[in-house]
Amino acid sequence: MLTTGANSSRRVAIIGGGIAGLAAALSFARTGADVQVFEQAPQITEVGAGLQITPNGASVLAALGLDGADHSIMAQALWPMDGLSGRVLGRFDLQVGQGHPYRFYHRADLLDLIHQACLDAGLAVHTGHKATHFSENSVTFQNGHTVEADLIIGADGLHSVVGPLLNGTDQPFFTGQVAWRAIVPAQDAEPVARIWMAPKKHVVTYPLKGGRLNIVAVREQSEWAAEGWHHADTPHSLRSAFADCAPELRDILARVDDVRLWGLFRHPVATVWHKGAMAILGDAAHPTLPFLAQGANLALEDAYALAKFTNGTDDLNAALSAYQKARQPRVSRAINAANANAVNYHLDGIKRIAGQTAIQAIARTAPQLFLRRFDWLYRYDVGG
């Protein structure tokens, strides 16, 4: 749990009122900082679909005093699936030895949980504020409002306006993969994440509160698709892409009546995370592909770590340097692991048979080893 320290004398302006920005706001508020959040949208809201909060992310919520039990579903297991036959290749318990719980959230529910905690803490959360100009210790918004701050944090996501001030414009490249997101009705769905693996494609499904099932479907293709997951597509396109898959999966996709498509682009991890009174976190520093369910979790870690490091010393530059030194290698390792999953989920031919055989063997003889590979990720406690 964070306590009052050096941040108690600091004014902090956070650009972005999403999960990353509000988690940062709450983390700094817990250290006594004078915090204001500025969101360009007219209201604090989150659309989209589900996300998985793994134990490392859950450790941050716990350290901030947040209990997500009423906002989520406790995840029980991970089931790798043969996407063509529908056969379960293994059942791996997600709760054994993990410490903090593994949960499935709708993005809006997680945002509501953190937003309400910010309101309860008396934080100033300003909507309709689009940042247009930055100076050494101030931000000016499109509406003419200017705010002075000792620390300006860019928590403004993939299309950050703060990140390029530190690093210039990056050069992402299309990975040759596209993804669809959808939610369908699903009463009494088992509390498990299923990964339906097929040649050159896969689908991840898991339940959400309110009798819903979250779907993320990824396929390799050469045709470019726009980045960002708000682009509408037709359910027919999604179903056609997975028409050769297992009947159960096709039945799930048959329920889709609204779907979003986006192209998957790989961005470099930012080289510079801070300069002067500015710092970045979350997707503004390290956009993450959805192959290890770590985007929100790493953002939560960043938010807490940044508050923790700055709270420990009056030397802001030293604190920000320590923050980058601690976070940059970890997020790079997580992103590399996610990129490896993108390959492993799409195996074909002999490699696919060998991969399935290995999963089945581990499930029979040493199921704990399947997740122990990620102890460095899941068992990390940034609040500890």
C-alpha positions in Angstrom: 0.0 0.0 0.0 1.3 3.4 -0.9 1.8 6.0 1.8 2.4 9.8 1.9 5.9 10.8 0.9 7.6 13.2 -1.6 4.5 13.3 -3.8 2.5 15.1 -1.1 4.1 18.3 -2.3 3.6 17.6 -6.0 1.0 18.8 -8.5 0.4 16.0 -11.0 -1.5 16.4 -14.3 -2.5 13.2 -16.1 -3.4 13.2 -19.8 -5.9 10.4 -20.5 -8.8 9.1 -18.5 -8.7 5.5 -19.4 -7.7 2.5 -17.3 -4.0 3.6 -17.3 -4.7 7.2 -16.5 -7.2 6.6 -13.7 -5.0 4.0 -12.1 -2.1 6.5 -12.2 -4.4 9.1 -10.7 -5.5 6.8 -7.9 -1.9 5.7 -7.2 -0.7 9.3 -6.9 -3.6 10.3 -4.8 -2.7 7.5 -2.3 0.6 9.2 -1.9 -0.9 12.6 -1.1 -0.3 14.2 -4.5 -2.5 17.0 -5.9 -3.8 15.1 -8.9 -5.9 16.2 -11.9 -7.0 14.0 -14.8 -7.7 15.4 -18.2 -9.7 13.3 -20.8 -10.5 14.6 -24.2 -13.7 12.6 -24.6 -16.9 14.2 -23.3 -17.3 11.6 -20.5 -15.3 8.9 -18.8 -16.4 5.7 -20.5 -15.0 2.6 -22.1 -16.3 0.7 -25.0 -14.9 -2.5 -26.5 -14.9 -5.9 -25.0 -13.3 -8.0 -22.3 -9.8 -8.2 -20.8 -8.0 -10.5 -18.5 -6.5 -9.2 -15.2 -3.8 -11.6 -14.3 -2.3 -11.9 -10.8 0.3 -9.2 -11.5 -2.4 -6.7 -12.4 -4.6 -7.9 -9.6 -1.8 -7.1 -7.2 -2.0 -3.5 -8.2 -5.7 -3.3 -7.6 -5.3 -4.9 -4.2 -2.5 -2.5 -3.3 -4.9 0.4 -4.2 -7.6 -1.1 -2.0 -9.9 -2.2 -4.8 -11.9 -5.5 -4.8 -13.1 -6.4 -8.2 -15.2 -9.4 -7.2 -18.5 -7.6 -8.0 -17.1 -6.3 -11.3 -15.7 -9.5 -12.8 -15.7 -13.3 -13.0 -13.0 -15.4 -11.2 -11.1 -17.3 -13.9 -10.7 -21.0 -13.0 -8.7 -22.5 -15.9 -7.1 -22.1 -19.2 -8.0 -24.7 -21.9 -5.9 -24.9 -25.0 -8.1 -26.3 -27.8 -7.6 -27.9 -31.2 -9.5 -25.3 -33.1 -10.3 -27.7 -36.0 -11.7 -30.6 -34.0 -12.8 -28.8 -30.8 -10.8 -31.2 -28.7 -9.5 -29.9 -25.3 -5.8 -30.4 -25.3 -5.3 -29.7 -21.6 -6.9 -28.1 -18.5 -4.6 -25.8 -16.5 -5.7 -24.3 -13.2 -5.3 -20.5 -13.1 -5.6 -20.2 -9.4 -3.1 -22.7 -8.0 0.0 -21.0 -6.7 -0.8 -17.6 -8.3 -1.4 -15.6 -5.1 -3.7 -12.8 -6.4 -6.8 -13.9 -8.3 -7.0 -14.2 -12.1 -10.2 -12.4 -13.3 -12.2 -11.7 -16.5 -13.5 -8.1 -16.8 -15.4 -6.1 -19.3 -13.3 -3.0 -19.9 -16.1 -0.8 -18.9 -16.5 -2.6 -15.6 -12.9 -2.3 -14.7 -12.9 1.4 -15.7 -16.0 2.0 -13.5 -14.3 0.3 -10.5 -11.2 2.6 -10.8 -13.2 5.7 -11.7 -15.5 5.3 -8.7 -12.4 5.0 -6.4 -11.0 8.2 -7.9 -14.3 10.0 -7.3 -14.4 8.6 -3.7 -10.9 10.0 -3.2 -12.0 13.5 -4.3 -9.9 13.5 -7.5 -10.6 16.1 -10.1 -11.4 14.3 -13.4 -12.0 16.8 -16.3 -13.6 15.6 -19.5 -13.7 17.5 -22.8 -10.1 18.5 -22.4 -7.9 17.8 -25.4 -4.3 18.7 -24.8 -2.8 20.8 -27.6 0.3 22.5 -26.2 2.9 21.6 -23.7 5.6 23.7 -22.0 8.1 22.8 -19.3 5.5 22.6 -16.5 2.1 23.3 -18.1 -0.5 21.9 -20.4 -2.9 24.0 -22.5 -6.1 22.5 -23.8 -8.2 23.1 -26.9 -10.8 24.8 -24.8 -8.2 27.4 -23.6 -7.7 26.0 -20.1 -4.1 25.9 -18.9 -2.9 23.9 -15.9 0.5 24.1 -14.2 2.0 20.9 -12.8 5.2 19.5 -11.3 4.7 16.3 -13.2 2.8 15.7 -16.5 2.0 12.1 -17.2 1.0 10.8 -20.7 -1.4 8.0 -20.1 -3.1 8.7 -23.4 -2.8 5.4 -25.1 -1.7 4.2 -28.5 -2.2 7.5 -30.2 -0.5 9.5 -27.4 0.2 13.2 -27.9 2.8 13.1 -25.0 4.8 10.1 -26.3 6.0 11.7 -29.5 7.2 14.7 -27.5 9.7 12.4 -25.9 10.5 10.0 -28.7 9.3 11.5 -32.0 6.8 9.6 -34.2 7.5 5.8 -34.2 7.3 3.6 -37.2 5.0 0.6 -36.5 4.7 -2.2 -39.0 1.8 -4.4 -40.0 2.3 -7.9 -38.6 0.3 -9.6 -41.3 -2.5 -10.3 -38.8 -5.9 -8.9 -38.2 -8.2 -9.3 -35.2 -11.9 -9.2 -34.5 -13.6 -8.4 -31.2 -17.1 -9.3 -30.3 -19.4 -10.2 -27.4 -22.2 -12.7 -27.6 -24.8 -13.9 -25.1 -23.7 -17.0 -23.1 -25.6 -18.1 -20.1 -23.8 -20.4 -17.7 -20.5 -20.4 -19.6 -17.7 -22.1 -17.7 -15.3 -19.7 -16.1 -12.4 -20.7 -18.3 -10.4 -19.1 -21.1 -10.3 -21.2 -24.2 -7.7 -20.8 -26.9 -8.9 -22.3 -30.1 -5.7 -22.8 -32.1 -5.8 -23.6 -35.9 -3.3 -23.2 -38.7 -2.6 -19.4 -39.2 -5.4 -18.3 -36.9 -6.8 -18.7 -33.4 -9.8 -17.5 -31.2 -9.8 -16.8 -27.5 -13.2 -17.0 -25.7 -14.0 -16.4 -22.0 -17.1 -15.3 -20.0 -18.0 -11.9 -18.7 -20.4 -10.7 -16.1 -24.0 -10.5 -17.2 -24.2 -13.8 -19.2 -21.8 -12.7 -22.0 -18.9 -14.3 -23.8 -15.9 -12.3 -25.0 -14.4 -13.2 -28.4 -11.0 -12.2 -29.8 -10.3 -13.9 -33.1 -7.0 -13.4 -35.0 -6.1 -14.5 -38.5 -3.0 -14.1 -40.6 -3.6 -12.3 -43.9 -1.6 -10.0 -46.2 -4.3 -7.4 -46.7 -3.7 -4.4 -44.5 -6.4 -3.4 -42.0 -6.5 -0.1 -40.1 -5.1 0.0 -36.5 -7.4 0.6 -33.6 -10.3 -1.7 -32.7 -13.3 0.6 -33.4 -13.6 -0.3 -37.1 -16.8 -2.1 -37.9 -16.9 -5.3 -40.0 -19.5 -7.8 -40.9 -20.2 -10.9 -38.9 -20.1 -12.8 -42.2 -16.4 -11.9 -42.6 -15.6 -13.2 -39.2 -17.5 -16.4 -39.7 -16.0 -17.0 -43.1 -12.5 -16.7 -41.7 -13.2 -19.6 -39.3 -15.6 -21.6 -41.4 -13.3 -24.7 -41.3 -13.1 -24.7 -37.5 -14.9 -26.9 -34.9 -18.7 -26.9 -34.8 -18.8 -25.6 -31.3 -16.7 -22.6 -32.2 -18.7 -22.0 -35.4 -21.8 -22.0 -33.2 -20.3 -19.3 -31.0 -19.4 -17.2 -33.9 -22.9 -17.7 -35.4 -24.2 -15.6 -32.4 -22.2 -12.6 -33.4 -24.3 -9.7 -34.7 -21.8 -6.8 -34.0 -18.1 -7.1 -34.6 -15.0 -4.8 -34.7 -11.9 -5.4 -36.8 -8.4 -4.0 -36.4 -5.0 -4.5 -37.9 -2.3 -5.7 -35.6 0.8 -3.4 -35.7 4.0 -3.8 -33.8 5.3 -0.7 -32.2 8.8 -0.4 -30.6 9.0 0.0 -26.8 9.7 3.7 -26.2 13.4 4.5 -25.9 12.7 7.6 -23.7 10.0 7.4 -21.0 10.6 10.7 -19.3 12.1 14.2 -20.0 12.0 17.1 -17.7 8.6 17.1 -16.0 7.0 14.6 -18.4 6.6 10.9 -18.2 4.7 8.2 -20.1 3.1 4.9 -19.2 0.9 2.1 -20.6 0.3 2.0 -24.3 1.8 5.5 -24.7 5.2 3.8 -23.8 4.7 0.3 -25.0 1.7 -0.7 -27.2 1.1 -4.5 -26.7 -0.3 -7.0 -29.0 -3.2 -9.2 -27.6 -1.4 -12.5 -27.4 -0.6 -12.6 -23.6 -3.4 -10.5 -22.2 -1.0 -8.0 -20.7 -1.9 -4.6 -22.1 -4.0 -3.5 -19.1 -1.9 -5.4 -16.6 1.3 -3.7 -17.6 -0.4 -0.3 -17.6 -1.6 -1.0 -14.0 2.0 -1.9 -13.0 3.4 1.2 -14.7 0.9 3.5 -12.9 1.7 2.1 -9.4 5.4 1.9 -10.0 5.6 5.5 -11.2 3.8 6.8 -8.1 6.0 4.6 -5.9 9.3 5.8 -7.4 8.4 9.5 -7.4 7.0 9.2 -3.8 10.4 8.0 -2.6 12.5 11.0 -3.3 12.3 14.8 -3.9 14.7 14.3 -6.9 12.1 13.9 -9.6 14.6 13.2 -12.4 16.3 10.4 -10.4 12.8 8.9 -9.6 11.8 9.0 -13.3 15.1 7.4 -14.3 14.6 4.7 -11.8 11.1 4.1 -13.0 12.2 3.7 -16.6 15.1 1.4 -15.6 12.7 -0.8 -13.6 9.9 -0.9 -16.1 11.5 -0.9 -19.6 13.1 -4.4 -19.4 10.0 -6.0 -17.9 7.6 -4.7 -20.5 10.0 -5.6 -23.3 10.2 -9.2 -22.0 6.4 -9.4 -21.8 6.0 -8.1 -25.3 8.5 -10.5 -26.6 6.6 -13.4 -24.9 3.3 -12.1 -26.4 4.9 -12.1 -29.9 6.1 -15.7 -29.4 2.5 -16.7 -28.6 1.4 -15.2 -31.9 3.6 -17.8 -33.6 2.7 -20.7 -31.3 -1.0 -20.3 -31.6 -0.9 -20.6 -35.4 1.3 -23.6 -36.0 0.6 -25.8 -39.1 1.6 -29.2 -40.3 4.2 -31.2 -38.3 4.9 -28.3 -35.9 1.2 -28.2 -35.0 1.1 -31.9 -34.3 4.2 -31.7 -32.2 2.9 -28.6 -30.3 -0.4 -30.3 -29.5 1.4 -33.5 -28.3 3.6 -31.4 -26.0 0.6 -29.6 -24.5 -1.1 -33.0 -23.9 2.0 -34.5 -22.3 2.4 -31.5 -19.9 -1.3 -31.6 -19.0 -1.0 -35.3 -18.1 2.3 -35.4 -16.2 3.1 -31.9 -14.9 0.2 -29.4 -15.5 1.7 -26.9 -13.1 4.6 -26.4 -15.4 2.5 -25.0 -18.2 1.9 -21.8 -16.2 5.1 -21.9 -14.2 6.8 -20.8 -17.3 5.2 -17.4 -16.6 5.9 -17.1 -12.9 8.2 -14.2 -13.8 5.1 -12.4 -15.2 2.1 -13.5 -13.1 3.8 -13.7 -9.7 5.4 -10.3 -9.9 4.0 -7.9 -7.3 4.8 -4.3 -8.1 3.3 -3.3 -4.7 5.5 -5.6 -2.7 
